[in-house]
């Protein structure tokens, strides 16, 4: 079974998501620091770390990115019923 590991940052607006993505990509903040400071998910206290999971364990919008996009990149904004996410895929194996 395919599994992946990822971190995410959950915020309430698309603009906040875009702003954080810009700061992370510019090297102004690390993904972990941004998650700890801004994420509305309890995982933010662990740098946004969601651990390892398989397909179907997260919402479909999340799965689509985590199991199809490039590992090691920051993806988003991804809108779900929870808000807007930035996702960094840290590992994926088949």
Residue frames as qw, qx, qy, qz and C-alpha x, y, z in Angstrom:
[[0.000, 0.886, 0.463, 0.000, 0.00, 0.00, 0.00],
 [0.347, 0.549, -0.032, 0.760, 1.14, 3.51, -0.79],
 [0.432, -0.754, -0.369, 0.330, 1.81, 5.72, 2.21],
 [0.328, 0.655, -0.023, 0.681, 2.92, 9.30, 2.57],
 [0.439, -0.545, -0.388, 0.600, 4.12, 11.66, 5.26],
 [0.188, 0.646, 0.246, 0.698, 3.31, 15.34, 5.17],
 [0.190, -0.380, -0.440, 0.791, 3.08, 18.53, 7.16],
 [0.079, 0.662, 0.525, 0.529, 0.45, 21.18, 6.75],
 [0.053, -0.151, -0.305, 0.939, -0.56, 24.66, 7.82],
 [0.023, -0.635, -0.747, -0.195, -4.28, 25.40, 8.21],
 [0.048, -0.202, -0.169, 0.964, -5.49, 29.01, 8.00],
 [0.335, 0.568, 0.636, -0.401, -8.88, 30.61, 7.43],
 [0.429, 0.811, 0.044, -0.396, -8.20, 32.58, 4.22],
 [0.841, 0.419, 0.159, 0.302, -6.67, 31.96, 0.83],
 [0.224, 0.893, -0.196, 0.336, -4.72, 35.22, 1.13],
 [0.539, -0.702, 0.448, -0.130, -3.13, 34.15, 4.44],
 [0.919, 0.014, 0.364, 0.149, -2.16, 30.88, 2.77],
 [0.640, 0.686, 0.040, 0.343, -0.57, 32.68, -0.20],
 [0.080, -0.910, 0.302, -0.274, 1.32, 35.06, 2.10],
 [0.719, -0.510, 0.472, -0.022, 2.76, 32.20, 4.17],
 [0.894, 0.275, 0.271, 0.226, 3.72, 30.25, 1.05],
 [0.411, 0.842, -0.114, 0.332, 5.62, 33.30, -0.26],
 [0.327, -0.817, 0.419, -0.221, 7.47, 33.72, 3.05],
 [0.861, -0.240, 0.444, 0.057, 8.40, 30.03, 3.20],
 [0.814, 0.463, 0.200, 0.289, 9.58, 29.91, -0.42],
 [0.238, 0.885, -0.194, 0.351, 11.63, 33.09, 0.09],
 [0.671, 0.075, -0.549, 0.492, 13.34, 31.49, 3.08],
 [0.175, -0.566, 0.215, -0.776, 11.93, 34.06, 5.52],
 [0.675, -0.321, 0.443, -0.496, 10.29, 31.31, 7.60],
 [0.035, 0.148, -0.981, -0.119, 10.69, 27.57, 7.81],
 [0.528, -0.284, -0.615, -0.512, 7.57, 25.49, 7.20],
 [0.538, -0.335, -0.714, 0.298, 7.73, 24.22, 10.79],
 [0.167, -0.196, -0.334, 0.907, 8.01, 27.71, 12.30],
 [0.321, -0.090, -0.288, -0.898, 5.13, 29.01, 10.17],
 [0.576, -0.316, -0.713, -0.246, 2.99, 26.04, 11.22],
 [0.442, -0.315, -0.632, 0.553, 3.77, 26.57, 14.89],
 [0.060, -0.182, -0.166, 0.967, 2.98, 30.26, 14.66],
 [0.366, 0.142, -0.190, -0.900, -0.06, 30.36, 12.33],
 [0.356, -0.106, -0.865, -0.337, -1.71, 26.96, 11.89],
 [0.584, -0.274, 0.161, -0.747, -5.20, 26.55, 13.35],
 [0.894, -0.040, -0.423, -0.142, -4.69, 22.77, 13.53],
 [0.724, -0.651, 0.229, -0.023, -3.31, 21.14, 16.70],
 [0.902, 0.145, 0.109, 0.392, -0.56, 19.63, 14.49],
 [0.257, 0.884, -0.113, 0.372, 0.92, 23.14, 14.28],
 [0.522, -0.772, 0.343, -0.118, 2.57, 22.57, 17.63],
 [0.804, -0.184, 0.493, 0.277, 4.55, 19.75, 15.97],
 [0.118, -0.434, 0.506, 0.736, 5.54, 21.91, 12.99],
 [0.635, 0.344, -0.170, -0.670, 2.44, 20.78, 11.12],
 [0.100, 0.273, -0.948, -0.130, 3.56, 17.13, 11.09],
 [0.789, -0.019, -0.028, -0.614, 0.70, 14.77, 10.22],
 [0.591, -0.278, 0.756, -0.037, 2.81, 11.63, 10.37],
 [0.031, 0.148, -0.868, -0.473, 2.35, 8.75, 7.92],
 [0.589, 0.319, 0.481, -0.566, -0.99, 7.90, 6.33],
 [0.335, 0.124, 0.835, 0.419, -2.52, 6.06, 3.41],
 [0.182, -0.180, -0.459, -0.850, -5.00, 7.08, 0.71],
 [0.479, -0.507, -0.605, -0.385, -8.47, 7.79, 2.04],
 [0.520, -0.418, -0.548, 0.505, -7.33, 8.73, 5.55],
 [0.097, -0.350, -0.096, 0.927, -7.46, 12.47, 4.79],
 [0.480, 0.656, 0.305, -0.496, -10.06, 14.55, 2.95],
 [0.776, 0.439, 0.385, 0.237, -10.09, 13.99, -0.86],
 [0.289, 0.945, -0.082, 0.131, -8.63, 17.42, -1.71],
 [0.392, -0.758, 0.521, 0.010, -5.68, 16.67, 0.55],
 [0.813, -0.045, 0.566, 0.133, -5.17, 13.12, -0.77],
 [0.676, 0.706, 0.177, 0.113, -5.13, 14.35, -4.37],
 [0.139, 0.914, -0.353, 0.142, -2.13, 16.58, -3.65],
 [0.523, -0.610, 0.591, -0.076, -0.24, 14.31, -1.24],
 [0.774, -0.015, 0.625, 0.100, -0.38, 11.24, -3.49],
 [0.678, 0.620, 0.331, 0.213, 0.19, 12.95, -6.85],
 [0.186, 0.964, -0.126, 0.141, 2.34, 16.06, -6.47],
 [0.594, 0.502, -0.471, 0.417, 6.10, 16.50, -6.03],
 [0.752, -0.517, -0.301, 0.276, 7.69, 15.48, -2.73],
 [0.568, -0.239, -0.089, 0.782, 9.64, 18.20, -0.89],
 [0.065, 0.333, 0.255, 0.905, 7.68, 21.11, -2.35],
 [0.156, 0.326, 0.550, -0.753, 5.13, 23.40, -0.68],
 [0.035, -0.348, -0.754, -0.557, 1.73, 22.98, -2.34],
 [0.069, -0.681, -0.649, 0.331, -1.37, 25.09, -1.94],
 [0.441, -0.100, 0.533, -0.715, -3.55, 26.84, -1.14],
 [0.278, -0.169, -0.914, -0.243, -5.76, 23.77, -0.97],
 [0.461, -0.234, 0.163, -0.840, -9.32, 24.47, 0.11],
 [0.317, -0.202, -0.927, 0.022, -11.17, 21.91, 2.25],
 [0.424, -0.713, -0.467, -0.306, -14.14, 22.14, 4.59],
 [0.647, -0.525, -0.287, 0.473, -11.64, 23.04, 7.34],
 [0.075, -0.902, 0.093, 0.414, -10.14, 26.09, 5.61],
 [0.607, 0.747, -0.270, 0.022, -7.06, 26.64, 3.46],
 [0.857, -0.392, 0.250, 0.220, -3.96, 24.47, 3.68],
 [0.327, 0.737, -0.585, -0.083, -0.36, 24.59, 2.66],
 [0.972, -0.150, 0.178, -0.035, 1.02, 21.08, 2.37],
 [0.154, 0.706, -0.686, -0.081, 4.61, 19.89, 2.28],
 [0.986, 0.021, -0.128, -0.104, 4.95, 16.25, 1.30],
 [0.292, -0.761, 0.579, -0.018, 7.94, 14.93, 3.23],
 [0.185, -0.272, 0.934, 0.137, 7.91, 11.32, 2.03],
 [0.808, 0.233, 0.065, -0.538, 5.94, 8.95, -0.18],
 [0.111, -0.324, 0.919, 0.193, 6.42, 5.30, -1.03],
 [0.654, 0.078, -0.453, -0.601, 4.51, 2.79, -3.09]]
